[in-house]
């Protein structure tokens, strides 16, 4: 296996693992997720087991299913991407004074 093949395999493994991680966090079965996505009952199981990979459209549908962006999908440091999205949506509606106050509170919390 050359270097490119190894990188591709690493990427596929990450995608499979990330889908499983997000699915388990959402407490949804492979079957239910497949059904919710409008796919056959074994769709997510085939991805998780390495028998298949989602198409680009399928991948975008999976991101939409978890209410995350593709960037958030690939950012493994975000353990709760949907919650982070909800918080960011709220932040976008706040005025500068409230944002500065919230920043101060978060800074204090992070120091503990």
Biopython code that builds the backbone (N, CA, C, O; Angstrom):
import numpy as np
from Bio.PDB.StructureBuilder import StructureBuilder

atoms = [
    (1, "UNK", "N", (0.860, -1.173, 0.000)),
    (1, "UNK", "CA", (0.000, 0.000, 0.000)),
    (1, "UNK", "C", (0.903, 1.231, 0.000)),
    (1, "UNK", "O", (1.770, 1.378, 0.862)),
    (2, "UNK", "N", (0.690, 2.112, -0.974)),
    (2, "UNK", "CA", (1.512, 3.318, -1.014)),
    (2, "UNK", "C", (0.942, 4.390, -0.086)),
    (2, "UNK", "O", (-0.095, 4.199, 0.550)),
    (3, "UNK", "N", (1.639, 5.511, -0.026)),
    (3, "UNK", "CA", (1.263, 6.570, 0.921)),
    (3, "UNK", "C", (-0.134, 7.130, 0.655)),
    (3, "UNK", "O", (-0.884, 7.389, 1.596)),
    (4, "UNK", "N", (-0.486, 7.315, -0.606)),
    (4, "UNK", "CA", (-1.808, 7.840, -0.945)),
    (4, "UNK", "C", (-2.902, 6.863, -0.521)),
    (4, "UNK", "O", (-3.919, 7.267, 0.041)),
    (5, "UNK", "N", (-2.691, 5.591, -0.791)),
    (5, "UNK", "CA", (-3.678, 4.579, -0.383)),
    (5, "UNK", "C", (-3.858, 4.568, 1.131)),
    (5, "UNK", "O", (-4.970, 4.414, 1.635)),
    (6, "UNK", "N", (-2.759, 4.732, 1.843)),
    (6, "UNK", "CA", (-2.828, 4.753, 3.309)),
    (6, "UNK", "C", (-3.626, 5.957, 3.793)),
    (6, "UNK", "O", (-4.415, 5.838, 4.731)),
    (7, "UNK", "N", (-3.431, 7.115, 3.167)),
    (7, "UNK", "CA", (-4.180, 8.320, 3.551)),
    (7, "UNK", "C", (-5.667, 8.150, 3.247)),
    (7, "UNK", "O", (-6.521, 8.555, 4.036)),
    (8, "UNK", "N", (-5.965, 7.555, 2.111)),
    (8, "UNK", "CA", (-7.373, 7.320, 1.752)),
    (8, "UNK", "C", (-8.019, 6.380, 2.764)),
    (8, "UNK", "O", (-9.139, 6.624, 3.212)),
    (9, "UNK", "N", (-7.331, 5.325, 3.121)),
    (9, "UNK", "CA", (-7.867, 4.365, 4.095)),
    (9, "UNK", "C", (-8.065, 5.025, 5.457)),
    (9, "UNK", "O", (-9.059, 4.767, 6.136)),
    (10, "UNK", "N", (-7.125, 5.870, 5.853)),
    (10, "UNK", "CA", (-7.254, 6.608, 7.122)),
    (10, "UNK", "C", (-8.492, 7.500, 7.083)),
    (10, "UNK", "O", (-9.240, 7.573, 8.058)),
    (11, "UNK", "N", (-8.705, 8.175, 5.958)),
    (11, "UNK", "CA", (-9.882, 9.033, 5.813)),
    (11, "UNK", "C", (-11.177, 8.249, 5.883)),
    (11, "UNK", "O", (-12.133, 8.675, 6.531)),
    (12, "UNK", "N", (-11.209, 7.111, 5.219)),
    (12, "UNK", "CA", (-12.412, 6.265, 5.258)),
    (12, "UNK", "C", (-12.685, 5.780, 6.680)),
    (12, "UNK", "O", (-13.828, 5.780, 7.138)),
    (13, "UNK", "N", (-11.636, 5.372, 7.362)),
    (13, "UNK", "CA", (-11.810, 4.917, 8.745)),
    (13, "UNK", "C", (-12.327, 6.039, 9.633)),
    (13, "UNK", "O", (-13.169, 5.811, 10.502)),
    (14, "UNK", "N", (-11.821, 7.261, 9.415)),
    (14, "UNK", "CA", (-12.301, 8.390, 10.198)),
    (14, "UNK", "C", (-13.787, 8.626, 9.940)),
    (14, "UNK", "O", (-14.559, 8.804, 10.883)),
    (15, "UNK", "N", (-14.189, 8.628, 8.680)),
    (15, "UNK", "CA", (-15.600, 8.869, 8.332)),
    (15, "UNK", "C", (-16.489, 7.819, 8.993)),
    (15, "UNK", "O", (-17.514, 8.155, 9.585)),
    (16, "UNK", "N", (-16.102, 6.559, 8.893)),
    (16, "UNK", "CA", (-16.895, 5.490, 9.525)),
    (16, "UNK", "C", (-16.984, 5.689, 11.035)),
    (16, "UNK", "O", (-18.062, 5.594, 11.622)),
    (17, "UNK", "N", (-15.853, 5.962, 11.647)),
    (17, "UNK", "CA", (-15.823, 6.136, 13.105)),
    (17, "UNK", "C", (-16.622, 7.353, 13.539)),
    (17, "UNK", "O", (-17.329, 7.311, 14.546)),
    (18, "UNK", "N", (-16.511, 8.433, 12.781)),
    (18, "UNK", "CA", (-17.210, 9.673, 13.152)),
    (18, "UNK", "C", (-18.722, 9.494, 13.040)),
    (18, "UNK", "O", (-19.471, 9.956, 13.900)),
    (19, "UNK", "N", (-19.164, 8.827, 11.985)),
    (19, "UNK", "CA", (-20.603, 8.570, 11.846)),
    (19, "UNK", "C", (-21.086, 7.733, 13.031)),
    (19, "UNK", "O", (-22.133, 8.021, 13.610)),
    (20, "UNK", "N", (-20.338, 6.715, 13.385)),
    (20, "UNK", "CA", (-20.715, 5.871, 14.516)),
    (20, "UNK", "C", (-20.734, 6.683, 15.807)),
    (20, "UNK", "O", (-21.667, 6.564, 16.602)),
    (21, "UNK", "N", (-19.714, 7.502, 16.016)),
    (21, "UNK", "CA", (-19.651, 8.336, 17.218)),
    (21, "UNK", "C", (-20.873, 9.252, 17.313)),
    (21, "UNK", "O", (-21.513, 9.332, 18.361)),
    (22, "UNK", "N", (-21.188, 9.932, 16.228)),
    (22, "UNK", "CA", (-22.324, 10.855, 16.227)),
    (22, "UNK", "C", (-23.645, 10.101, 16.385)),
    (22, "UNK", "O", (-24.556, 10.568, 17.069)),
    (23, "UNK", "N", (-23.740, 8.943, 15.752)),
    (23, "UNK", "CA", (-24.965, 8.148, 15.843)),
    (23, "UNK", "C", (-25.194, 7.659, 17.268)),
    (23, "UNK", "O", (-26.312, 7.728, 17.779)),
    (24, "UNK", "N", (-24.146, 7.171, 17.903)),
    (24, "UNK", "CA", (-24.279, 6.703, 19.284)),
    (24, "UNK", "C", (-24.604, 7.860, 20.226)),
    (24, "UNK", "O", (-25.402, 7.707, 21.150)),
    (25, "UNK", "N", (-23.988, 9.011, 19.992)),
    (25, "UNK", "CA", (-24.262, 10.193, 20.810)),
    (25, "UNK", "C", (-25.732, 10.600, 20.663)),
    (25, "UNK", "O", (-26.356, 11.059, 21.620)),
    (26, "UNK", "N", (-26.274, 10.428, 19.458)),
    (26, "UNK", "CA", (-27.686, 10.760, 19.206)),
    (26, "UNK", "C", (-28.622, 9.642, 19.660)),
    (26, "UNK", "O", (-29.844, 9.787, 19.608)),
    (27, "UNK", "N", (-28.037, 8.518, 20.111)),
    (27, "UNK", "CA", (-28.797, 7.367, 20.583)),
    (27, "UNK", "C", (-29.787, 6.875, 19.530)),
    (27, "UNK", "O", (-30.973, 6.692, 19.804)),
    (28, "UNK", "N", (-29.270, 6.666, 18.322)),
    (28, "UNK", "CA", (-30.092, 6.170, 17.223)),
    (28, "UNK", "C", (-29.416, 4.930, 16.639)),
    (28, "UNK", "O", (-28.191, 4.874, 16.527)),
    (29, "UNK", "N", (-30.218, 3.952, 16.275)),
    (29, "UNK", "CA", (-29.677, 2.712, 15.714)),
    (29, "UNK", "C", (-29.269, 2.919, 14.256)),
    (29, "UNK", "O", (-29.686, 3.880, 13.610)),
    (30, "UNK", "N", (-28.453, 2.009, 13.758)),
    (30, "UNK", "CA", (-28.069, 2.059, 12.343)),
    (30, "UNK", "C", (-29.305, 1.953, 11.466)),
    (30, "UNK", "O", (-29.445, 2.679, 10.482)),
    (31, "UNK", "N", (-30.191, 1.052, 11.827)),
    (31, "UNK", "CA", (-31.423, 0.858, 11.060)),
    (31, "UNK", "C", (-32.266, 2.129, 11.045)),
    (31, "UNK", "O", (-32.724, 2.557, 9.986)),
    (32, "UNK", "N", (-32.474, 2.735, 12.219)),
    (32, "UNK", "CA", (-33.311, 3.932, 12.302)),
    (32, "UNK", "C", (-32.690, 5.084, 11.517)),
    (32, "UNK", "O", (-33.397, 5.816, 10.824)),
    (33, "UNK", "N", (-31.395, 5.245, 11.619)),
    (33, "UNK", "CA", (-30.728, 6.319, 10.887)),
    (33, "UNK", "C", (-30.861, 6.095, 9.378)),
    (33, "UNK", "O", (-31.132, 7.034, 8.629)),
    (34, "UNK", "N", (-30.671, 4.857, 8.940)),
    (34, "UNK", "CA", (-30.844, 4.535, 7.519)),
    (34, "UNK", "C", (-32.252, 4.899, 7.064)),
    (34, "UNK", "O", (-32.438, 5.525, 6.020)),
    (35, "UNK", "N", (-33.230, 4.502, 7.853)),
    (35, "UNK", "CA", (-34.626, 4.791, 7.549)),
    (35, "UNK", "C", (-34.873, 6.296, 7.504)),
    (35, "UNK", "O", (-35.506, 6.795, 6.574)),
    (36, "UNK", "N", (-34.373, 7.020, 8.508)),
    (36, "UNK", "CA", (-34.558, 8.471, 8.573)),
    (36, "UNK", "C", (-33.945, 9.180, 7.368)),
    (36, "UNK", "O", (-34.447, 10.209, 6.916)),
    (37, "UNK", "N", (-32.856, 8.617, 6.858)),
    (37, "UNK", "CA", (-32.189, 9.204, 5.692)),
    (37, "UNK", "C", (-32.845, 8.781, 4.377)),
    (37, "UNK", "O", (-32.426, 9.221, 3.306)),
    (38, "UNK", "N", (-33.864, 7.935, 4.454)),
    (38, "UNK", "CA", (-34.558, 7.484, 3.251)),
    (38, "UNK", "C", (-33.784, 6.437, 2.470)),
    (38, "UNK", "O", (-33.960, 6.293, 1.260)),
    (39, "UNK", "N", (-32.937, 5.716, 3.161)),
    (39, "UNK", "CA", (-32.106, 4.692, 2.525)),
    (39, "UNK", "C", (-32.588, 3.295, 2.911)),
    (39, "UNK", "O", (-33.483, 3.145, 3.743)),
    (40, "UNK", "N", (-31.990, 2.285, 2.304)),
    (40, "UNK", "CA", (-32.350, 0.915, 2.680)),
    (40, "UNK", "C", (-31.862, 0.635, 4.096)),
    (40, "UNK", "O", (-30.990, 1.334, 4.613)),
    (41, "UNK", "N", (-32.417, -0.367, 4.700)),
    (41, "UNK", "CA", (-32.188, -0.621, 6.124)),
    (41, "UNK", "C", (-30.736, -0.888, 6.490)),
    (41, "UNK", "O", (-30.351, -0.682, 7.641)),
    (42, "UNK", "N", (-29.917, -1.342, 5.542)),
    (42, "UNK", "CA", (-28.529, -1.658, 5.831)),
    (42, "UNK", "C", (-27.536, -0.575, 5.436)),
    (42, "UNK", "O", (-26.326, -0.795, 5.489)),
    (43, "UNK", "N", (-28.034, 0.592, 5.040)),
    (43, "UNK", "CA", (-27.172, 1.667, 4.533)),
    (43, "UNK", "C", (-26.088, 2.067, 5.527)),
    (43, "UNK", "O", (-24.905, 2.035, 5.190)),
    (44, "UNK", "N", (-26.465, 2.435, 6.724)),
    (44, "UNK", "CA", (-25.486, 2.883, 7.723)),
    (44, "UNK", "C", (-24.630, 1.717, 8.194)),
    (44, "UNK", "O", (-23.441, 1.894, 8.455)),
    (45, "UNK", "N", (-25.206, 0.543, 8.305)),
    (45, "UNK", "CA", (-24.419, -0.622, 8.703)),
    (45, "UNK", "C", (-23.332, -0.913, 7.674)),
    (45, "UNK", "O", (-22.215, -1.276, 8.042)),
    (46, "UNK", "N", (-23.645, -0.757, 6.394)),
    (46, "UNK", "CA", (-22.652, -0.993, 5.343)),
    (46, "UNK", "C", (-21.523, 0.027, 5.434)),
    (46, "UNK", "O", (-20.361, -0.315, 5.212)),
    (47, "UNK", "N", (-21.849, 1.264, 5.755)),
    (47, "UNK", "CA", (-20.822, 2.299, 5.916)),
    (47, "UNK", "C", (-19.975, 1.984, 7.152)),
    (47, "UNK", "O", (-18.745, 2.005, 7.090)),
    (48, "UNK", "N", (-20.633, 1.695, 8.260)),
    (48, "UNK", "CA", (-19.924, 1.437, 9.521)),
    (48, "UNK", "C", (-19.000, 0.235, 9.435)),
    (48, "UNK", "O", (-17.940, 0.215, 10.059)),
    (49, "UNK", "N", (-19.398, -0.760, 8.669)),
    (49, "UNK", "CA", (-18.599, -1.985, 8.571)),
    (49, "UNK", "C", (-17.502, -1.889, 7.521)),
    (49, "UNK", "O", (-16.660, -2.782, 7.422)),
    (50, "UNK", "N", (-17.502, -0.826, 6.743)),
    (50, "UNK", "CA", (-16.476, -0.663, 5.721)),
    (50, "UNK", "C", (-16.831, -1.253, 4.374)),
    (50, "UNK", "O", (-15.995, -1.274, 3.472)),
    (51, "UNK", "N", (-18.050, -1.730, 4.220)),
    (51, "UNK", "CA", (-18.471, -2.296, 2.941)),
    (51, "UNK", "C", (-18.821, -1.217, 1.925)),
    (51, "UNK", "O", (-18.813, -1.472, 0.721)),
    (52, "UNK", "N", (-19.128, -0.011, 2.403)),
    (52, "UNK", "CA", (-19.535, 1.074, 1.510)),
    (52, "UNK", "C", (-19.109, 2.413, 2.109)),
    (52, "UNK", "O", (-18.784, 2.514, 3.292)),
    (53, "UNK", "N", (-19.121, 3.420, 1.270)),
    (53, "UNK", "CA", (-18.895, 4.797, 1.703)),
    (53, "UNK", "C", (-20.051, 5.630, 1.155)),
    (53, "UNK", "O", (-20.569, 5.339, 0.077)),
    (54, "UNK", "N", (-20.454, 6.660, 1.891)),
    (54, "UNK", "CA", (-21.545, 7.487, 1.364)),
    (54, "UNK", "C", (-21.071, 8.291, 0.158)),
    (54, "UNK", "O", (-19.902, 8.667, 0.069)),
    (55, "UNK", "N", (-21.982, 8.548, -0.757)),
    (55, "UNK", "CA", (-21.694, 9.477, -1.855)),
    (55, "UNK", "C", (-21.571, 10.872, -1.262)),
    (55, "UNK", "O", (-21.823, 11.056, -0.071)),
    (56, "UNK", "N", (-21.194, 11.842, -2.054)),
    (56, "UNK", "CA", (-21.115, 13.211, -1.552)),
    (56, "UNK", "C", (-22.488, 13.675, -1.084)),
    (56, "UNK", "O", (-22.610, 14.308, -0.035)),
    (57, "UNK", "N", (-23.518, 13.361, -1.860)),
    (57, "UNK", "CA", (-24.879, 13.722, -1.447)),
    (57, "UNK", "C", (-25.246, 13.003, -0.156)),
    (57, "UNK", "O", (-25.840, 13.593, 0.747)),
    (58, "UNK", "N", (-24.891, 11.742, -0.078)),
    (58, "UNK", "CA", (-25.155, 10.979, 1.148)),
    (58, "UNK", "C", (-24.432, 11.567, 2.342)),
    (58, "UNK", "O", (-24.996, 11.669, 3.431)),
    (59, "UNK", "N", (-23.183, 11.953, 2.137)),
    (59, "UNK", "CA", (-22.405, 12.568, 3.217)),
    (59, "UNK", "C", (-23.061, 13.864, 3.690)),
    (59, "UNK", "O", (-23.187, 14.102, 4.891)),
    (60, "UNK", "N", (-23.476, 14.700, 2.736)),
    (60, "UNK", "CA", (-24.127, 15.969, 3.104)),
    (60, "UNK", "C", (-25.450, 15.714, 3.822)),
    (60, "UNK", "O", (-25.813, 16.452, 4.738)),
    (61, "UNK", "N", (-26.168, 14.672, 3.411)),
    (61, "UNK", "CA", (-27.407, 14.310, 4.108)),
    (61, "UNK", "C", (-27.122, 13.841, 5.529)),
    (61, "UNK", "O", (-27.888, 14.128, 6.449)),
    (62, "UNK", "N", (-26.017, 13.118, 5.707)),
    (62, "UNK", "CA", (-25.637, 12.665, 7.044)),
    (62, "UNK", "C", (-25.294, 13.864, 7.922)),
    (62, "UNK", "O", (-25.699, 13.920, 9.083)),
    (63, "UNK", "N", (-24.556, 14.814, 7.377)),
    (63, "UNK", "CA", (-24.243, 16.035, 8.135)),
    (63, "UNK", "C", (-25.525, 16.763, 8.520)),
    (63, "UNK", "O", (-25.677, 17.211, 9.657)),
    (64, "UNK", "N", (-26.438, 16.877, 7.573)),
    (64, "UNK", "CA", (-27.714, 17.535, 7.843)),
    (64, "UNK", "C", (-28.502, 16.764, 8.911)),
    (64, "UNK", "O", (-29.148, 17.373, 9.764)),
    (65, "UNK", "N", (-28.451, 15.461, 8.865)),
    (65, "UNK", "CA", (-29.134, 14.622, 9.842)),
    (65, "UNK", "C", (-28.661, 14.953, 11.260)),
    (65, "UNK", "O", (-29.464, 15.009, 12.191)),
    (66, "UNK", "N", (-27.360, 15.171, 11.414)),
    (66, "UNK", "CA", (-26.805, 15.499, 12.726)),
    (66, "UNK", "C", (-26.789, 17.003, 12.999)),
    (66, "UNK", "O", (-26.305, 17.450, 14.039)),
    (67, "UNK", "N", (-27.326, 17.780, 12.050)),
    (67, "UNK", "CA", (-27.393, 19.233, 12.189)),
    (67, "UNK", "C", (-25.995, 19.848, 12.365)),
    (67, "UNK", "O", (-25.783, 20.723, 13.204)),
    (68, "UNK", "N", (-25.060, 19.364, 11.554)),
    (68, "UNK", "CA", (-23.694, 19.880, 11.585)),
    (68, "UNK", "C", (-23.230, 20.176, 10.166)),
    (68, "UNK", "O", (-23.806, 19.684, 9.196)),
    (69, "UNK", "N", (-22.188, 20.980, 10.059)),
    (69, "UNK", "CA", (-21.591, 21.270, 8.764)),
    (69, "UNK", "C", (-20.529, 20.205, 8.463)),
    (69, "UNK", "O", (-20.075, 19.508, 9.370)),
    (70, "UNK", "N", (-20.137, 20.082, 7.204)),
    (70, "UNK", "CA", (-19.029, 19.166, 6.897)),
    (70, "UNK", "C", (-17.755, 19.516, 7.670)),
    (70, "UNK", "O", (-17.020, 18.622, 8.088)),
    (71, "UNK", "N", (-17.498, 20.787, 7.856)),
    (71, "UNK", "CA", (-16.319, 21.189, 8.632)),
    (71, "UNK", "C", (-16.410, 20.654, 10.056)),
    (71, "UNK", "O", (-15.422, 20.155, 10.595)),
    (72, "UNK", "N", (-17.576, 20.752, 10.663)),
    (72, "UNK", "CA", (-17.760, 20.243, 12.023)),
    (72, "UNK", "C", (-17.675, 18.718, 12.056)),
    (72, "UNK", "O", (-17.222, 18.140, 13.044)),
    (73, "UNK", "N", (-18.104, 18.081, 10.993)),
    (73, "UNK", "CA", (-17.986, 16.625, 10.920)),
    (73, "UNK", "C", (-16.522, 16.208, 11.031)),
    (73, "UNK", "O", (-16.188, 15.263, 11.745)),
    (74, "UNK", "N", (-15.663, 16.916, 10.324)),
    (74, "UNK", "CA", (-14.249, 16.538, 10.294)),
    (74, "UNK", "C", (-13.441, 17.090, 11.459)),
    (74, "UNK", "O", (-12.277, 16.726, 11.626)),
    (75, "UNK", "N", (-14.035, 17.960, 12.266)),
    (75, "UNK", "CA", (-13.342, 18.490, 13.441)),
    (75, "UNK", "C", (-13.631, 17.570, 14.628)),
    (75, "UNK", "O", (-14.623, 17.745, 15.336)),
    (76, "UNK", "N", (-12.769, 16.611, 14.829)),
    (76, "UNK", "CA", (-12.988, 15.610, 15.873)),
    (76, "UNK", "C", (-12.847, 16.181, 17.285)),
    (76, "UNK", "O", (-13.171, 15.501, 18.258)),
    (77, "UNK", "N", (-12.372, 17.414, 17.406)),
    (77, "UNK", "CA", (-12.236, 18.013, 18.737)),
    (77, "UNK", "C", (-13.569, 18.506, 19.272)),
    (77, "UNK", "O", (-13.691, 18.775, 20.467)),
    (78, "UNK", "N", (-14.564, 18.627, 18.416)),
    (78, "UNK", "CA", (-15.892, 19.062, 18.852)),
    (78, "UNK", "C", (-16.703, 17.819, 19.204)),
    (78, "UNK", "O", (-17.137, 17.078, 18.322)),
    (79, "UNK", "N", (-16.902, 17.600, 20.502)),
    (79, "UNK", "CA", (-17.625, 16.401, 20.928)),
    (79, "UNK", "C", (-19.135, 16.559, 20.816)),
    (79, "UNK", "O", (-19.852, 15.572, 20.657)),
    (80, "UNK", "N", (-19.619, 17.785, 20.898)),
    (80, "UNK", "CA", (-21.058, 18.052, 20.839)),
    (80, "UNK", "C", (-21.342, 19.070, 19.740)),
    (80, "UNK", "O", (-21.747, 20.191, 20.045)),
    (81, "UNK", "N", (-21.139, 18.711, 18.457)),
    (81, "UNK", "CA", (-21.280, 19.700, 17.391)),
    (81, "UNK", "C", (-22.669, 20.321, 17.276)),
    (81, "UNK", "O", (-22.793, 21.506, 16.966)),
    (82, "UNK", "N", (-23.707, 19.539, 17.522)),
    (82, "UNK", "CA", (-25.062, 20.090, 17.416)),
    (82, "UNK", "C", (-25.298, 21.134, 18.505)),
    (82, "UNK", "O", (-25.891, 22.181, 18.245)),
    (83, "UNK", "N", (-24.842, 20.856, 19.705)),
    (83, "UNK", "CA", (-24.977, 21.810, 20.812)),
    (83, "UNK", "C", (-24.179, 23.080, 20.527)),
    (83, "UNK", "O", (-24.660, 24.186, 20.772)),
    (84, "UNK", "N", (-22.972, 22.924, 20.013)),
    (84, "UNK", "CA", (-22.148, 24.087, 19.652)),
    (84, "UNK", "C", (-22.875, 24.931, 18.602)),
    (84, "UNK", "O", (-22.874, 26.159, 18.686)),
    (85, "UNK", "N", (-23.493, 24.280, 17.616)),
    (85, "UNK", "CA", (-24.267, 25.010, 16.601)),
    (85, "UNK", "C", (-25.409, 25.802, 17.212)),
    (85, "UNK", "O", (-25.648, 26.950, 16.838)),
    (86, "UNK", "N", (-26.110, 25.190, 18.148)),
    (86, "UNK", "CA", (-27.230, 25.881, 18.803)),
    (86, "UNK", "C", (-26.735, 27.113, 19.554)),
    (86, "UNK", "O", (-27.366, 28.169, 19.513)),
    (87, "UNK", "N", (-25.605, 26.973, 20.238)),
    (87, "UNK", "CA", (-25.044, 28.092, 20.996)),
    (87, "UNK", "C", (-24.602, 29.202, 20.052)),
    (87, "UNK", "O", (-24.852, 30.379, 20.310)),
    (88, "UNK", "N", (-23.948, 28.829, 18.962)),
    (88, "UNK", "CA", (-23.496, 29.832, 17.991)),
    (88, "UNK", "C", (-24.696, 30.576, 17.399)),
    (88, "UNK", "O", (-24.626, 31.784, 17.174)),
    (89, "UNK", "N", (-25.783, 29.870, 17.150)),
    (89, "UNK", "CA", (-26.989, 30.523, 16.628)),
    (89, "UNK", "C", (-27.502, 31.578, 17.599)),
    (89, "UNK", "O", (-27.919, 32.660, 17.187)),
    (90, "UNK", "N", (-27.470, 31.263, 18.869)),
    (90, "UNK", "CA", (-27.895, 32.233, 19.883)),
    (90, "UNK", "C", (-26.929, 33.414, 19.920)),
    (90, "UNK", "O", (-27.351, 34.568, 19.997)),
    (91, "UNK", "N", (-25.636, 33.120, 19.865)),
    (91, "UNK", "CA", (-24.623, 34.176, 19.909)),
    (91, "UNK", "C", (-24.794, 35.173, 18.765)),
    (91, "UNK", "O", (-24.566, 36.369, 18.940)),
    (92, "UNK", "N", (-25.191, 34.684, 17.613)),
    (92, "UNK", "CA", (-25.352, 35.551, 16.439)),
    (92, "UNK", "C", (-26.446, 36.592, 16.634)),
    (92, "UNK", "O", (-26.467, 37.608, 15.940)),
    (93, "UNK", "N", (-27.355, 36.345, 17.574)),
    (93, "UNK", "CA", (-28.459, 37.283, 17.800)),
    (93, "UNK", "C", (-28.148, 38.311, 18.888)),
    (93, "UNK", "O", (-28.922, 39.242, 19.110)),
    (94, "UNK", "N", (-27.013, 38.135, 19.563)),
    (94, "UNK", "CA", (-26.705, 38.990, 20.717)),
    (94, "UNK", "C", (-25.980, 40.266, 20.292)),
    (94, "UNK", "O", (-25.265, 40.296, 19.291)),
    (95, "UNK", "N", (-26.189, 41.323, 21.090)),
    (95, "UNK", "CA", (-25.495, 42.581, 20.806)),
    (95, "UNK", "C", (-24.084, 42.539, 21.394)),
    (95, "UNK", "O", (-23.733, 41.617, 22.129)),
    (96, "UNK", "N", (-23.295, 43.535, 21.064)),
    (96, "UNK", "CA", (-21.889, 43.547, 21.460)),
    (96, "UNK", "C", (-21.707, 43.538, 22.976)),
    (96, "UNK", "O", (-20.836, 42.832, 23.485)),
    (97, "UNK", "N", (-22.510, 44.307, 23.703)),
    (97, "UNK", "CA", (-22.381, 44.350, 25.162)),
    (97, "UNK", "C", (-22.617, 42.971, 25.790)),
    (97, "UNK", "O", (-21.877, 42.546, 26.677)),
    (98, "UNK", "N", (-23.653, 42.288, 25.317)),
    (98, "UNK", "CA", (-23.948, 40.961, 25.849)),
    (98, "UNK", "C", (-22.848, 39.960, 25.490)),
    (98, "UNK", "O", (-22.494, 39.104, 26.300)),
    (99, "UNK", "N", (-22.316, 40.070, 24.280)),
    (99, "UNK", "CA", (-21.229, 39.185, 23.873)),
    (99, "UNK", "C", (-19.986, 39.399, 24.725)),
    (99, "UNK", "O", (-19.325, 38.437, 25.115)),
    (100, "UNK", "N", (-19.666, 40.655, 25.016)),
    (100, "UNK", "CA", (-18.505, 40.951, 25.858)),
    (100, "UNK", "C", (-18.700, 40.407, 27.272)),
    (100, "UNK", "O", (-17.769, 39.864, 27.866)),
    (101, "UNK", "N", (-19.899, 40.553, 27.803)),
    (101, "UNK", "CA", (-20.207, 40.014, 29.123)),
    (101, "UNK", "C", (-20.072, 38.488, 29.130)),
    (101, "UNK", "O", (-19.478, 37.909, 30.040)),
    (102, "UNK", "N", (-20.626, 37.860, 28.116)),
    (102, "UNK", "CA", (-20.536, 36.404, 28.013)),
    (102, "UNK", "C", (-19.079, 35.953, 27.873)),
    (102, "UNK", "O", (-18.683, 34.943, 28.456)),
    (103, "UNK", "N", (-18.305, 36.679, 27.123)),
    (103, "UNK", "CA", (-16.878, 36.359, 26.965)),
    (103, "UNK", "C", (-16.172, 36.392, 28.325)),
    (103, "UNK", "O", (-15.355, 35.523, 28.630)),
    (104, "UNK", "N", (-16.495, 37.396, 29.131)),
    (104, "UNK", "CA", (-15.890, 37.510, 30.454)),
    (104, "UNK", "C", (-16.279, 36.328, 31.337)),
    (104, "UNK", "O", (-15.438, 35.768, 32.040)),
    (105, "UNK", "N", (-17.555, 35.952, 31.299)),
    (105, "UNK", "CA", (-18.017, 34.821, 32.096)),
    (105, "UNK", "C", (-17.333, 33.530, 31.651)),
    (105, "UNK", "O", (-16.878, 32.749, 32.486)),
    (106, "UNK", "N", (-17.258, 33.304, 30.346)),
    (106, "UNK", "CA", (-16.622, 32.102, 29.827)),
    (106, "UNK", "C", (-15.140, 32.052, 30.164)),
    (106, "UNK", "O", (-14.601, 30.986, 30.462)),
    (107, "UNK", "N", (-14.485, 33.198, 30.118)),
    (107, "UNK", "CA", (-13.074, 33.260, 30.472)),
    (107, "UNK", "C", (-12.873, 32.863, 31.933)),
    (107, "UNK", "O", (-11.944, 32.122, 32.255)),
    (108, "UNK", "N", (-13.733, 33.351, 32.807)),
    (108, "UNK", "CA", (-13.663, 32.982, 34.230)),
    (108, "UNK", "C", (-13.887, 31.492, 34.439)),
    (108, "UNK", "O", (-13.168, 30.852, 35.205)),
    (109, "UNK", "N", (-14.878, 30.946, 33.761)),
    (109, "UNK", "CA", (-15.181, 29.522, 33.887)),
    (109, "UNK", "C", (-14.011, 28.678, 33.390)),
    (109, "UNK", "O", (-13.666, 27.669, 34.004)),
    (110, "UNK", "N", (-13.409, 29.084, 32.297)),
    (110, "UNK", "CA", (-12.319, 28.311, 31.693)),
    (110, "UNK", "C", (-11.072, 28.297, 32.583)),
    (110, "UNK", "O", (-10.258, 27.378, 32.499)),
    (111, "UNK", "N", (-10.926, 29.308, 33.427)),
    (111, "UNK", "CA", (-9.756, 29.380, 34.315)),
    (111, "UNK", "C", (-9.854, 28.402, 35.478)),
    (111, "UNK", "O", (-8.841, 28.079, 36.099)),
    (112, "UNK", "N", (-11.060, 27.927, 35.782)),
    (112, "UNK", "CA", (-11.262, 27.033, 36.938)),
    (112, "UNK", "C", (-10.893, 25.617, 36.628)),
    (112, "UNK", "O", (-11.006, 24.746, 37.491)),
]
sb = StructureBuilder()
sb.init_structure("model")
sb.init_model(0)
sb.init_chain("A")
sb.init_seg("    ")
for serial, (resi, resn, name, xyz) in enumerate(atoms, 1):
    if name == "N":
        sb.init_residue(resn, " ", resi, " ")
    sb.init_atom(name, np.array(xyz, "f"), 0.0, 1.0, " ", f" {name:<3s}", serial, name[0])
structure = sb.get_structure()
